[in-house]
Amino acid sequence: MKKEILERIKQLGGNIDRVKGNSLAEDILAITFDTVLYPKPKDTPWQTAEDTEPIYGIEEFIDANKELFKADRQAFYNKIIEKYFCLTEEGFGQFFWQPMLFTPFKEGTADYEEWYCDFTDENTDLTQIIKVTNDKMPDFVQIFYSYGFPDSYYICLSDPHPDNPTLFGTDHEVYFREVTNEGNLEDFLNTFMTKDELLETVKQRIER
């Protein structure tokens, strides 16, 4: 993978120490996170619209900790990081880094036994994937899952650009019957906030 991708993963809290550069699958599976990931807000500024807070519920959390903010700002900001940047399953609109192989076309694998019939029927639509990879029976690596739509994100091991592969999204309700092209991995990673980026947004909100 591109060094820029690995650097962004580090900035977002990922551990890349075990990445060897031998293959795309091996590198992705070697990366771990001890935190979840939060998308950057896309719509109107948080300063003027409460429903665009950078993390769901953080406005309420800030209000509940006003006294701490007055007494010790650094402790207040540390508390924000401790609450949100961990492997929490509480629903804040986060993404989870959870890489795993998915091989519905590879004979002899558990995925093949469970999924091959579904992936070869008329309802499965890999059009978006084939446009990029020219591979009608690819092996996948799931990279992210989320609480949103789509809720699962994959790359193909046959991607023609393994240094910066295309990410595809699908959802458990339309699993591989609807697939979206989410752009390349580097750009997708840049849609998430680092800890510092979140704190800068919070500071702009409450220190103005």
Secondary structure, DSSP 8 states (H G I E B T S, - for coil): --HHHHHHHHHTTEE-TT--SS-HHHHHHH-EESS-B-B---SS-TTT-GGG-SSTTHHHHHHHTHHHHHH-HHHHHHHHHHHHSSS--S-SS-EEEEEEEE-TTSTTSHHHHHHHHHHTSTT---HHHHHHH--SS--EEEEEEESSSS-EEEEETT-S-TTS-EEEEE-GGGBTTB-EEEEEHHHHHTTB--HHHHHHHHHHHH--
